[in-house]
Amino acid sequence: MLPVTARPLPVGLSMITSGDLDDIESPRIRDYLPRFRAAPPPDPERGDWAAWQDLLASDAGDPAVGPRSAMNFATPEGFATVSSALIALPRFGRPGVHPLFRFAARRPAPSAWSETTV
């Protein structure tokens, strides 16, 4: 078993799939990280996560790579996206503003998002 490690996150948007943080060797991160950076960021205080939720639900992938390059995918063998999460961390010095964790089951059909204050 590998030991648990901790490291600081870079400022701004980061993505993780089944590999390392911001790993552009992953077709999903390589193709979708720029899309997330170009999309309007969520406004957690207003409950507006629409643009990023739409990207997480996208089944558009690189045909040369196959279905695993889509954000929301299913392979003929049954390997598929089973969930999506969005996490909002407030900057320091904002007492009373709590981190938010949004979660949705993504297969077999998109479901409603649930939100938890951490």
C-alpha positions in Angstrom: 0.0 0.0 0.0 1.3 3.5 -0.9 1.5 6.0 1.9 -0.9 9.0 1.9 0.9 12.2 0.9 -0.2 15.8 0.9 1.0 18.7 -1.2 -0.3 22.2 -1.8 -2.6 22.8 -4.8 -1.6 25.5 -7.3 -3.6 28.7 -7.2 -6.5 28.5 -9.7 -8.2 25.6 -11.4 -6.9 22.0 -11.1 -8.2 18.8 -12.4 -7.7 15.2 -11.4 -9.0 12.0 -13.0 -7.7 8.5 -12.1 -4.1 9.7 -12.3 -2.1 12.7 -11.1 -3.2 16.3 -10.7 -3.3 18.3 -13.9 -1.7 15.4 -15.8 -1.8 16.4 -19.5 -0.9 12.8 -20.5 -4.6 12.1 -19.7 -6.6 12.9 -22.8 -9.5 14.0 -20.6 -7.4 16.6 -18.8 -5.5 17.6 -21.9 -8.8 18.3 -23.8 -11.0 19.5 -21.0 -8.7 21.6 -18.7 -8.6 24.4 -21.4 -12.4 24.2 -21.7 -12.9 24.6 -18.0 -10.5 27.5 -17.9 -12.4 29.2 -20.8 -15.8 28.6 -19.3 -17.4 31.0 -16.8 -16.3 30.0 -13.4 -19.0 28.9 -10.9 -20.4 31.4 -8.5 -20.9 29.1 -5.4 -22.4 31.9 -3.3 -25.2 32.3 -5.9 -25.5 28.6 -6.5 -24.4 29.0 -10.2 -22.4 26.0 -11.3 -24.1 25.5 -14.7 -21.1 25.9 -17.1 -18.9 23.5 -15.3 -21.7 21.0 -14.6 -22.4 21.0 -18.4 -18.7 20.3 -19.1 -18.7 17.4 -16.6 -21.8 15.9 -18.3 -20.2 16.2 -21.8 -19.7 12.9 -23.7 -17.7 14.7 -26.5 -14.3 13.1 -26.8 -11.5 12.8 -29.3 -12.5 10.1 -31.8 -8.8 9.2 -32.3 -8.5 8.4 -28.6 -11.9 6.7 -28.0 -14.6 7.2 -25.5 -12.3 7.5 -22.5 -11.3 11.0 -23.7 -14.8 12.3 -22.9 -15.6 13.8 -19.5 -18.6 11.5 -19.2 -18.0 8.2 -20.9 -18.9 4.6 -21.2 -16.9 1.9 -23.0 -18.4 -1.1 -24.7 -16.7 -3.2 -22.0 -18.6 -1.4 -19.3 -15.9 0.9 -17.9 -17.6 4.3 -17.3 -17.8 7.5 -15.5 -19.7 6.8 -12.3 -19.6 10.2 -10.6 -18.5 13.8 -10.8 -17.5 16.3 -8.1 -16.9 20.0 -7.8 -15.3 21.6 -4.8 -15.2 25.3 -3.9 -12.7 26.4 -1.3 -13.0 29.9 0.0 -9.9 32.1 0.2 -8.6 32.8 3.7 -10.1 35.6 5.7 -13.7 34.9 4.8 -15.2 33.9 8.2 -18.6 32.2 7.8 -17.9 31.1 4.2 -17.5 27.4 4.1 -16.1 25.0 1.5 -18.7 23.4 -0.7 -18.7 19.9 -2.1 -21.0 19.1 -5.1 -21.5 15.6 -6.2 -23.5 13.8 -9.0 -23.8 10.2 -10.1 -23.2 10.3 -13.8 -24.0 6.9 -15.2 -26.2 5.5 -16.5 -28.0 8.8 -16.7 -27.1 12.3 -15.4 -28.7 12.9 -12.0 -29.3 15.8 -9.8 -26.4 17.4 -8.0 -26.3 17.3 -4.2 -24.4 19.9 -2.2 -22.7 19.7 1.2 -21.1 22.4 3.2 -17.9 21.1 4.6 
